Amino acid sequence: MDSSSLAPDWVQGLSDNALMLSFREAEARTDIDVLFDELCSRYRIRVSDWRRRLSRHRNYADDMAQDVFLRAFRYRHTFRGDATLSTWALCHYP
């Protein structure tokens, strides 16, 4: 089952920037989990396809895509909302 169908309506209705700002400010573990799941659900295919085009090796691309989400989680406190989520994410990937 797609994790986006399990997310509360208030999360699904957030813009990408509002989602990331909420994720940045969340303190409760359940809120963090719901917001991160929604982020992954929205961007999983896009990030995986982008990394596959760059690496041309499926397994390596999947590892790189997972690393993108790990970095988004780790550096979420640096998101200010003055850039798109995709632009901000590229700043945290070498």
All heavy atoms as an XYZ file, in Angstrom:
787
protein
N       0.837     -1.177      0.000
C       0.000      0.000      0.000
C       0.882      1.241      0.000
O       1.893      1.297      0.668
C      -0.910     -0.024      1.227
C      -1.801      1.193      1.334
S      -2.796      1.199      2.819
C      -4.301      0.552      2.172
N       0.515      2.255     -0.743
C       1.262      3.508     -0.840
C       1.168      4.251      0.481
O       0.084      4.455      1.021
C       0.672      4.346     -1.977
C       1.445      5.609     -2.249
O       2.390      5.908     -1.494
O       1.106      6.293     -3.214
N       2.316      4.683      1.011
C       2.325      5.353      2.313
C       1.570      6.680      2.278
O       1.084      7.138      3.298
C       3.753      5.568      2.802
O       4.438      6.430      1.943
N       1.444      7.319      1.098
C       0.741      8.597      1.040
C      -0.736      8.428      1.377
O      -1.372      9.343      1.865
C       0.915      9.255     -0.326
O       0.296      8.477     -1.317
N      -1.310      7.249      1.118
C      -2.714      7.033      1.431
C      -2.921      6.894      2.937
O      -4.032      6.978      3.418
C      -3.235      5.795      0.701
O      -2.557      4.645      1.159
N      -1.849      6.676      3.693
C      -1.941      6.542      5.134
C      -1.700      7.853      5.860
O      -1.967      7.964      7.043
C      -0.926      5.500      5.627
C      -1.066      4.104      5.046
C       0.069      3.216      5.548
C      -2.402      3.496      5.404
N      -1.177      8.854      5.167
C      -0.861     10.138      5.796
C      -2.150     10.889      6.118
O      -3.107     10.837      5.360
C       0.016     10.972      4.869
N      -2.171     11.596      7.240
C      -3.347     12.407      7.580
C      -3.615     13.451      6.498
O      -2.693     13.908      5.818
C      -2.944     13.082      8.891
C      -1.818     12.275      9.434
C      -1.133     11.670      8.243
N      -4.872     13.827      6.375
C      -5.266     14.800      5.351
C      -4.492     16.107      5.468
O      -4.135     16.709      4.466
C      -6.769     15.094      5.433
C      -7.611     13.916      4.984
O      -7.078     13.053      4.258
O      -8.790     13.858      5.371
N      -4.207     16.555      6.692
C      -3.500     17.832      6.843
C      -2.106     17.772      6.253
O      -1.599     18.769      5.759
C      -3.471     18.283      8.294
C      -2.629     17.450      9.217
C      -3.026     16.372      9.937
C      -1.245     17.623      9.502
N      -1.968     15.855     10.651
C      -0.869     16.605     10.415
C      -0.275     18.536      9.085
C       0.429     16.485     10.907
C       1.013     18.410      9.589
C       1.354     17.403     10.483
N      -1.487     16.602      6.268
C      -0.138     16.454      5.706
C      -0.209     16.417      4.186
O       0.582     17.059      3.509
C       0.551     15.183      6.264
C       1.869     14.931      5.551
C       0.775     15.312      7.745
N      -1.156     15.683      3.660
C      -1.291     15.575      2.208
C      -1.622     16.918      1.572
O      -1.256     17.167      0.434
C      -2.360     14.555      1.844
C      -1.952     13.144      2.182
C      -3.029     12.132      1.846
O      -4.149     12.479      1.484
N      -2.681     10.868      1.962
N      -2.285     17.797      2.305
C      -2.671     19.096      1.770
C      -1.572     20.151      1.806
O      -1.739     21.237      1.245
N      -0.436     19.847      2.421
C       0.660     20.816      2.516
C       1.417     20.938      1.194
O       1.632     19.944      0.508
C       1.657     20.390      3.600
C       1.174     20.371      5.045
C       2.245     19.782      5.954
C       0.803     21.770      5.505
N       1.828     22.153      0.870
C       2.739     22.330     -0.264
C       4.073     21.691      0.111
O       4.327     21.391      1.283
C       2.942     23.819     -0.560
O       3.674     24.426      0.491
N       4.944     21.501     -0.859
C       6.247     20.905     -0.573
C       7.033     21.732      0.440
O       7.636     21.186      1.363
C       7.069     20.743     -1.858
C       6.520     19.658     -2.765
O       5.669     18.859     -2.312
O       6.958     19.596     -3.928
N       7.035     23.052      0.262
C       7.771     23.901      1.205
C       7.145     23.872      2.590
O       7.859     23.807      3.594
C       7.875     25.330      0.684
C       9.004     25.493     -0.308
O       9.579     24.523     -0.788
N       9.325     26.729     -0.620
N       5.813     23.904      2.667
C       5.143     23.837      3.966
C       5.396     22.478      4.625
O       5.581     22.405      5.841
C       3.652     24.087      3.801
N       5.429     21.427      3.827
C       5.750     20.098      4.350
C       7.138     20.096      4.972
O       7.341     19.620      6.090
C       5.660     19.050      3.238
C       6.126     17.642      3.588
C       5.214     16.998      4.619
C       6.200     16.790      2.322
N       8.088     20.650      4.261
C       9.464     20.644      4.749
C       9.621     21.555      5.960
O      10.356     21.217      6.895
C      10.406     21.063      3.614
C      11.829     20.745      3.866
S      12.100     18.976      4.043
C      13.691     19.005      4.830
N       8.942     22.689      5.978
C       8.999     23.570      7.146
C       8.378     22.885      8.369
O       8.904     22.988      9.479
C       8.305     24.897      6.857
C       9.044     25.825      5.891
C       8.152     26.982      5.470
C      10.341     26.323      6.494
N       7.283     22.161      8.164
C       6.664     21.402      9.256
C       7.593     20.300      9.733
O       7.717     20.051     10.936
C       5.332     20.797      8.806
O       4.419     21.797      8.469
N       8.246     19.634      8.790
C       9.195     18.568      9.113
C      10.367     19.133      9.917
O      10.808     18.539     10.890
C       9.667     17.924      7.807
C      10.636     16.792      7.955
C      10.460     15.799      8.893
C      11.722     16.709      7.105
C      11.358     14.747      9.001
C      12.623     15.665      7.200
C      12.438     14.678      8.155
N      10.827     20.301      9.514
C      11.941     20.949     10.212
C      11.584     21.256     11.665
O      12.395     21.091     12.567
C      12.317     22.242      9.487
C      13.470     22.993     10.139
C      13.675     24.340      9.520
N      12.614     25.250      9.990
C      12.486     26.484      9.590
N      13.296     26.991      8.684
N      11.532     27.239     10.059
N      10.357     21.697     11.902
C       9.941     22.135     13.238
C       9.371     21.013     14.108
O       9.218     21.199     15.318
C       8.892     23.247     13.114
C       9.398     24.483     12.403
C      10.582     25.131     13.098
O      10.610     25.151     14.346
O      11.489     25.615     12.401
N       9.051     19.879     13.522
C       8.414     18.790     14.277
C       9.332     18.291     15.387
O      10.543     18.174     15.202
C       8.055     17.650     13.326
N       8.729     18.004     16.517
C       9.487     17.479     17.650
C       9.013     16.091     18.060
O       9.811     15.279     18.505
C       9.392     18.445     18.829
C      10.103     19.758     18.556
C      10.063     20.700     19.748
O       9.682     20.260     20.848
O      10.409     21.867     19.561
N       7.726     15.831     17.921
C       7.180     14.528     18.295
C       7.589     13.484     17.257
O       7.511     13.730     16.051
C       5.660     14.593     18.398
N       8.028     12.345     17.721
C       8.513     11.289     16.817
C       7.443     10.869     15.813
O       7.748     10.623     14.655
C       8.968     10.081     17.657
C       9.637      9.025     16.856
C      11.000      9.524     16.465
N      11.440      8.790     15.301
C      12.486      9.114     14.591
N      13.193     10.164     14.917
N      12.845      8.423     13.558
N       6.194     10.798     16.249
C       5.133     10.396     15.328
C       4.944     11.432     14.225
O       4.736     11.065     13.065
C       3.800     10.163     16.071
O       3.476     11.329     16.828
C       3.892      8.958     16.993
N       5.025     12.723     14.572
C       4.915     13.777     13.559
C       6.084     13.716     12.584
O       5.903     13.845     11.374
C       4.870     15.167     14.205
C       3.594     15.416     14.974
O       2.598     14.697     14.748
O       3.590     16.347     15.814
N       7.282     13.521     13.107
C       8.469     13.412     12.262
C       8.315     12.247     11.291
O       8.579     12.386     10.091
C       9.738     13.254     13.120
C      10.020     14.547     13.886
C      10.940     12.852     12.273
C      11.079     14.422     14.964
N       7.855     11.115     11.789
C       7.679      9.931     10.938
C       6.650     10.172      9.837
O       6.888      9.838      8.678
C       7.257      8.716     11.777
C       8.370      8.198     12.668
O       9.547      8.576     12.455
O       8.059      7.409     13.589
N       5.512     10.761     10.194
C       4.450     11.019      9.205
C       4.938     11.997      8.141
O       4.734     11.784      6.937
C       3.172     11.544      9.901
C       2.199     12.126      8.895
C       2.512     10.439     10.711
N       5.594     13.062      8.564
C       6.070     14.076      7.624
C       7.177     13.533      6.720
O       7.188     13.792      5.510
C       6.546     15.314      8.383
C       5.431     16.094      9.081
C       5.990     17.014     10.146
C       4.590     16.858      8.069
N       8.086     12.751      7.290
C       9.161     12.168      6.483
C       8.608     11.140      5.500
O       9.034     11.090      4.340
C      10.227     11.541      7.378
C      11.440     11.079      6.625
C      12.244     11.979      5.954
C      11.784      9.740      6.591
C      13.370     11.566      5.249
C      12.903      9.312      5.897
C      13.696     10.223      5.235
N       7.638     10.344      5.930
C       7.008      9.383      5.016
C       6.348     10.094      3.840
O       6.436      9.645      2.698
C       5.969      8.530      5.751
C       6.589      7.467      6.632
O       7.815      7.214      6.511
O       5.848      6.882      7.452
N       5.686     11.211      4.128
C       5.043     11.975      3.055
C       6.089     12.560      2.106
O       5.921     12.520      0.884
C       4.166     13.087      3.640
C       3.466     13.945      2.606
C       2.417     13.216      1.783
O       1.984     12.115      2.172
O       2.027     13.772      0.736
N       7.174     13.079      2.642
C       8.263     13.604      1.820
C       8.808     12.514      0.897
O       8.958     12.723     -0.315
C       9.369     14.152      2.715
C      10.611     14.688      2.019
C      10.301     16.016      1.342
C      11.738     14.846      3.012
N       9.079     11.353      1.464
C       9.592     10.234      0.666
C       8.583      9.793     -0.388
O       8.954      9.505     -1.527
C       9.958      9.055      1.565
S      11.387      9.355      2.612
N       7.324      9.748     -0.005
C       6.275      9.338     -0.935
C       6.200     10.292     -2.138
O       6.081      9.860     -3.280
C       4.932      9.306     -0.211
O       3.898      9.004     -1.088
N       6.291     11.573     -1.871
C       6.200     12.565     -2.949
C       7.405     12.542     -3.879
O       7.279     12.800     -5.069
C       6.077     13.980     -2.368
C       4.772     14.256     -1.723
C       4.703     15.690     -1.281
N       3.525     15.920     -0.454
C       3.153     17.108     -0.030
N       3.864     18.191     -0.348
N       2.079     17.243      0.714
N       8.575     12.269     -3.339
C       9.803     12.429     -4.119
C      10.531     11.134     -4.474
O      11.514     11.172     -5.198
C      10.777     13.360     -3.365
C      10.414     14.799     -3.557
C       9.541     15.429     -2.685
C      10.919     15.534     -4.623
C       9.185     16.754     -2.867
C      10.578     16.846     -4.811
C       9.704     17.452     -3.931
O       9.353     18.755     -4.116
N      10.080      9.993     -3.989
C      10.789      8.732     -4.195
C      11.057      8.448     -5.679
O      12.194      8.199     -6.070
C      10.009      7.571     -3.581
C      10.682      6.233     -3.749
C       9.933      5.122     -3.038
N      10.032      5.308     -1.600
C       9.005      5.576     -0.794
N       7.781      5.684     -1.283
N       9.182      5.721      0.499
N      10.040      8.509     -6.493
C      10.201      8.186     -7.921
C      11.075      9.228     -8.606
O      11.981      8.886     -9.366
C       8.828      8.063     -8.602
C       8.106      6.824     -8.063
C       8.971      7.993    -10.118
C       6.675      6.691     -8.503
N      10.841     10.486     -8.331
C      11.606     11.561     -8.960
C      13.099     11.460     -8.619
O      13.951     11.570     -9.494
C      11.057     12.913     -8.496
C      11.499     14.062     -9.336
C      10.882     15.363     -8.910
N       9.506     15.221     -8.452
C       8.786     16.216     -7.973
N       9.288     17.425     -7.892
N       7.555     16.027     -7.572
N      13.407     11.226     -7.352
C      14.807     11.122     -6.927
C      15.451      9.873     -7.519
O      16.569      9.926     -8.031
C      14.917     11.124     -5.382
C      16.309     10.732     -4.923
C      14.538     12.495     -4.831
N      14.741      8.757     -7.486
C      15.295      7.513     -8.035
C      15.570      7.636     -9.528
O      16.620      7.206    -10.014
C      14.345      6.342     -7.773
O      14.268      6.077     -6.404
N      14.628      8.209    -10.258
C      14.835      8.388    -11.706
C      16.023      9.305    -11.986
O      16.831      9.039    -12.880
C      13.577      8.961    -12.367
C      12.450      7.960    -12.464
O      12.694      6.751    -12.226
O      11.318      8.381    -12.779
N      16.130     10.382    -11.242
C      17.234     11.329    -11.417
C      18.565     10.645    -11.152
O      19.508     10.774    -11.936
C      17.012     12.512    -10.476
C      18.141     13.480    -10.394
C      18.655     14.244    -11.404
C      18.900     13.795     -9.232
N      19.684     15.026    -10.922
C      19.851     14.760     -9.595
C      18.850     13.365     -7.905
C      20.757     15.305     -8.691
C      19.750     13.909     -7.005
C      20.687     14.859     -7.406
N      18.655      9.892    -10.073
C      19.911      9.213     -9.742
C      20.231      8.113    -10.757
O      21.387      7.889    -11.089
C      19.867      8.637     -8.320
C      19.665      9.674     -7.224
C      20.535     10.895     -7.369
N      21.931     10.561     -7.217
C      22.929     11.422     -7.292
N      22.683     12.693     -7.514
N      24.157     11.047     -7.162
N      19.224      7.427    -11.286
C      19.467      6.402    -12.317
C      20.029      7.018    -13.587
O      20.896      6.432    -14.230
C      18.179      5.646    -12.627
C      18.076      4.378    -11.847
C      16.908      3.518    -12.286
N      16.354      2.978    -11.069
C      15.188      3.283    -10.556
N      14.372      4.097    -11.183
N      14.796      2.769     -9.420
N      19.511      8.169    -13.952
C      20.033      8.838    -15.148
C      21.497      9.210    -14.962
O      22.287      9.172    -15.898
C      19.213     10.082    -15.480
C      17.906      9.773    -16.163
C      17.262     11.013    -16.752
N      17.058     12.086    -15.798
C      15.982     12.258    -15.049
N      14.993     11.405    -15.111
N      15.883     13.287    -14.224
N      21.872      9.590    -13.755
C      23.259      9.968    -13.492
C      24.182      8.760    -13.380
O      25.318      8.805    -13.848
C      23.349     10.793    -12.205
C      22.748     12.180    -12.257
C      22.829     12.841    -10.891
C      23.448     13.044    -13.286
N      23.719      7.687    -12.763
C      24.626      6.564    -12.502
C      24.526      5.458    -13.544
O      25.484      4.723    -13.745
C      24.352      5.964    -11.126
O      23.154      5.226    -11.142
N      23.381      5.281    -14.159
C      23.129      4.218    -15.139
C      23.304      2.820    -14.544
O      23.475      1.853    -15.244
C      23.998      4.386    -16.369
C      23.824      5.724    -17.045
C      23.977      5.581    -18.533
N      24.038      6.846    -19.200
C      22.974      7.566    -19.553
N      21.790      7.161    -19.266
N      23.126      8.701    -20.184
N      23.301      2.711    -13.244
C      23.389      1.421    -12.569
C      22.311      1.400    -11.494
O      22.371      2.165    -10.533
C      24.782      1.233    -11.954
C      25.007     -0.133    -11.427
N      24.688     -0.482    -10.138
C      25.502     -1.252    -12.020
C      24.988     -1.744     -9.952
N      25.478     -2.232    -11.071
N      21.337      0.529    -11.649
C      20.147      0.550    -10.796
C      20.471      0.441     -9.302
O      19.976      1.215     -8.492
C      19.188     -0.548    -11.212
C      17.909     -0.529    -10.413
C      16.975     -1.649    -10.830
N      15.795     -1.630    -10.012
C      14.678     -1.000    -10.316
N      14.591     -0.325    -11.436
N      13.649     -1.051     -9.510
N      21.276     -0.532     -8.910
C      21.549     -0.719     -7.483
C      22.281      0.476     -6.885
O      21.969      0.914     -5.777
C      22.353     -1.990     -7.252
C      21.535     -3.234     -7.498
O      20.306     -3.202     -7.434
N      22.203     -4.326     -7.792
N      23.236      1.005     -7.613
C      23.963      2.172     -7.128
C      23.024      3.377     -7.056
O      23.068      4.149     -6.100
C      25.164      2.456     -8.020
C      26.035      3.578     -7.530
C      26.630      3.522     -6.277
C      26.249      4.709     -8.311
C      27.420      4.559     -5.809
C      27.039      5.748     -7.861
C      27.619      5.661     -6.604
O      28.392      6.691     -6.144
N      22.155      3.518     -8.034
C      21.203      4.630     -8.050
C      20.250      4.542     -6.865
O      19.917      5.553     -6.245
C      20.424      4.642     -9.360
N      19.808      3.343     -6.526
C      18.920      3.179     -5.376
C      19.628      3.563     -4.079
O      19.038      4.193     -3.209
C      18.415      1.734     -5.292
C      17.440      1.395     -6.419
O      16.908      2.328     -7.054
O      17.228      0.196     -6.648
N      20.900      3.191     -3.957
C      21.679      3.586     -2.781
C      21.831      5.102     -2.707
O      21.720      5.701     -1.634
C      23.066      2.943     -2.797
C      23.037      1.454     -2.534
O      21.989      0.956     -2.052
O      24.047      0.789     -2.817
N      22.083      5.723     -3.849
C      22.243      7.176     -3.879
C      20.923      7.862     -3.545
O      20.913      8.872     -2.837
C      22.763      7.629     -5.243
C      24.199      7.222     -5.484
S      24.992      7.848     -7.000
C      23.708      8.037     -8.161
N      19.809      7.325     -4.031
C      18.503      7.901     -3.729
C      18.221      7.811     -2.226
O      17.737      8.768     -1.621
C      17.406      7.187     -4.520
N      18.545      6.689     -1.627
C      18.375      6.537     -0.182
C      19.234      7.560      0.558
O      18.807      8.144      1.555
C      18.736      5.124      0.248
C      18.477      4.857      1.699
C      18.737      3.407      2.071
O      19.088      2.579      1.249
N      18.549      3.099      3.335
N      20.424      7.807      0.058
C      21.311      8.784      0.677
C      20.724     10.199      0.577
O      20.882     10.997      1.504
C      22.691      8.724      0.016
C      23.735      9.504      0.787
O      23.802      9.351      2.027
O      24.481     10.276      0.150
N      20.056     10.518     -0.519
C      19.421     11.829     -0.664
C      18.394     12.027      0.454
O      18.353     13.076      1.097
C      18.760     11.974     -2.057
C      17.827     13.177     -2.101
C      19.821     12.084     -3.136
N      17.576     11.005      0.718
C      16.566     11.119      1.764
C      17.193     11.158      3.153
O      16.721     11.876      4.030
C      15.538      9.990      1.658
C      14.635     10.164      0.473
C      14.717      9.299     -0.597
C      13.718     11.205      0.423
C      13.885      9.458     -1.698
C      12.892     11.377     -0.671
C      12.976     10.501     -1.737
N      18.258     10.420      3.350
C      18.967     10.469      4.626
C      19.505     11.871      4.881
O      19.392     12.414      5.982
C      20.106      9.450      4.651
C      20.981      9.461      5.900
C      20.169      9.110      7.135
C      22.144      8.497      5.733
N      20.064     12.489      3.854
C      20.590     13.852      3.998
C      19.458     14.858      4.225
O      19.619     15.805      4.995
C      21.410     14.245      2.782
C      22.752     13.542      2.747
C      23.472     13.794      1.419
N      24.681     13.020      1.339
C      25.880     13.479      1.672
N      26.026     14.716      2.078
N      26.933     12.710      1.572
N      18.320     14.653      3.568
C      17.172     15.537      3.808
C      16.739     15.445      5.266
O      16.423     16.459      5.894
C      16.017     15.167      2.882
N      16.747     14.224      5.804
C      16.398     14.041      7.211
C      17.428     14.705      8.117
O      17.093     15.455      9.022
C      16.304     12.538      7.524
C      15.782     12.251      8.900
C      14.426     12.091      9.101
C      16.638     12.152      9.981
C      13.929     11.831     10.373
C      16.159     11.898     11.250
C      14.798     11.734     11.444
N      18.673     14.444      7.846
C      19.758     14.941      8.696
C      19.864     16.468      8.679
O      20.142     17.094      9.693
C      21.077     14.332      8.237
C      22.256     14.726      9.117
C      23.527     14.057      8.679
N      23.400     12.618      8.844
C      24.015     11.718      8.081
N      24.803     12.104      7.111
N      23.860     10.439      8.305
N      19.659     17.084      7.522
C      19.853     18.530      7.380
C      18.551     19.315      7.315
O      18.545     20.481      6.917
C      20.696     18.816      6.133
C      22.099     18.272      6.248
C      22.487     17.159      5.516
C      23.013     18.837      7.128
C      23.771     16.634      5.640
C      24.292     18.324      7.264
C      24.667     17.224      6.506
O      25.932     16.712      6.644
N      17.452     18.719      7.739
C      16.156     19.393      7.652
C      16.138     20.722      8.399
O      15.430     21.638      8.016
C      15.040     18.474      8.127
C      15.062     18.163      9.603
C      14.000     17.131      9.944
N      13.952     16.838     11.346
C      14.712     15.948     11.965
N      15.610     15.258     11.268
N      14.592     15.735     13.250
N      16.925     20.840      9.432
C      16.967     22.089     10.211
C      17.530     23.262      9.410
O      17.354     24.409      9.797
C      17.786     21.882     11.493
C      19.232     21.610     11.223
N      19.704     20.362     10.840
C      20.304     22.426     11.246
C      21.015     20.433     10.655
N      21.400     21.669     10.894
N      18.191     22.998      8.282
C      18.766     24.080      7.476
C      17.790     24.612      6.424
O      18.086     25.606      5.764
C      20.062     23.632      6.765
O      19.755     22.653      5.769
C      21.066     23.078      7.768
N      16.649     23.940      6.246
C      15.672     24.391      5.250
C      14.990     25.659      5.750
O      14.414     25.683      6.828
C      14.629     23.302      4.978
C      13.666     23.664      3.891
C      14.050     23.572      2.566
C      12.391     24.110      4.189
C      13.177     23.911      1.552
C      11.503     24.436      3.186
C      11.903     24.344      1.860
N      15.081     26.737      4.961
C      14.505     28.026      5.350
C      13.226     28.342      4.586
O      12.504     29.258      4.947
C      15.517     29.140      5.127
C      16.753     29.018      5.980
C      17.646     30.236      5.862
N      17.795     30.682      4.489
C      18.929     30.635      3.791
N      20.018     30.165      4.356
N      18.982     31.061      2.559
N      12.983     27.656      3.494
C      11.776     27.903      2.720
C      11.926     28.961      1.651
O      10.970     29.280      0.957
N      13.127     29.534      1.507
C      13.327     30.554      0.481
C      13.790     29.954     -0.846
O      13.989     30.673     -1.814
C      14.290     31.646      0.960
C      15.634     31.097      1.423
O      15.798     29.866      1.451
O      16.516     31.901      1.760
N      13.953     28.660     -0.894
C      14.281     27.932     -2.124
C      13.307     26.774     -2.245
O      12.687     26.374     -1.259
C      15.720     27.404     -2.069
N      13.170     26.250     -3.440
C      12.321     25.071     -3.582
C      12.989     23.901     -2.875
O      14.211     23.885     -2.680
C      12.092     24.708     -5.061
O      13.340     24.346     -5.643
C      11.450     25.837     -5.824
N      12.204     22.938     -2.531
C      12.726     21.763     -1.849
C      13.770     21.050     -2.693
O      14.819     20.650     -2.199
C      11.579     20.807     -1.493
C      11.934     19.529     -0.778
C      12.708     19.809      0.499
C      10.676     18.741     -0.485
N      13.523     20.941     -3.984
C      14.478     20.242     -4.856
C      15.804     21.003     -4.957
O      16.870     20.392     -4.975
C      13.880     20.013     -6.242
O      13.463     21.224     -6.815
N      15.772     22.322     -5.009
C      17.002     23.109     -5.054
C      17.773     22.976     -3.748
O      18.984     22.784     -3.748
C      16.680     24.595     -5.310
O      15.975     24.701     -6.540
C      17.933     25.430     -5.381
N      17.063     23.047     -2.636
C      17.702     22.900     -1.328
C      18.354     21.530     -1.200
O      19.479     21.409     -0.731
C      16.667     23.108     -0.223
C      17.154     22.736      1.134
C      17.910     23.512      1.973
C      16.960     21.495      1.800
N      18.175     22.811      3.127
C      17.604     21.576      3.047
C      16.292     20.317      1.468
C      17.594     20.535      3.963
C      16.285     19.276      2.372
C      16.933     19.392      3.606
N      17.660     20.487     -1.645
C      18.187     19.121     -1.533
C      19.483     18.970     -2.321
O      20.415     18.283     -1.880
C      17.152     18.109     -2.005
N      19.575     19.598     -3.470
C      20.799     19.500     -4.282
C      21.984     20.139     -3.574
O      23.120     19.712     -3.778
C      20.579     20.166     -5.640
C      19.678     19.407     -6.605
C      19.456     20.247     -7.858
C      20.278     18.064     -6.967
N      21.742     21.122     -2.748
C      22.836     21.780     -2.005
C      23.474     20.859     -0.981
O      24.586     21.076     -0.560
C      22.337     23.022     -1.306
S      21.834     24.336     -2.418
N      22.759     19.820     -0.585
C      23.257     18.914      0.443
C      23.724     17.584     -0.136
O      23.937     16.629      0.602
C      22.171     18.665      1.508
C      21.901     19.898      2.294
N      22.788     20.391      3.212
C      20.862     20.768      2.261
C      22.303     21.497      3.721
N      21.145     21.741      3.158
N      23.891     17.538     -1.436
C      24.379     16.310     -2.055
C      25.622     16.632     -2.873
O      25.573     17.509     -3.729
C      23.317     15.659     -2.940
C      23.617     14.204     -3.124
C      23.218     13.277     -2.173
C      24.367     13.749     -4.205
C      23.524     11.939     -2.294
C      24.691     12.412     -4.326
C      24.260     11.530     -3.380
O      24.585     10.213     -3.498
N      26.714     15.944     -2.590
C      27.972     16.258     -3.293
C      27.914     15.919     -4.764
O      27.201     15.073     -5.181
C      28.988     15.384     -2.580
C      28.219     14.332     -1.863
C      26.852     14.854     -1.653
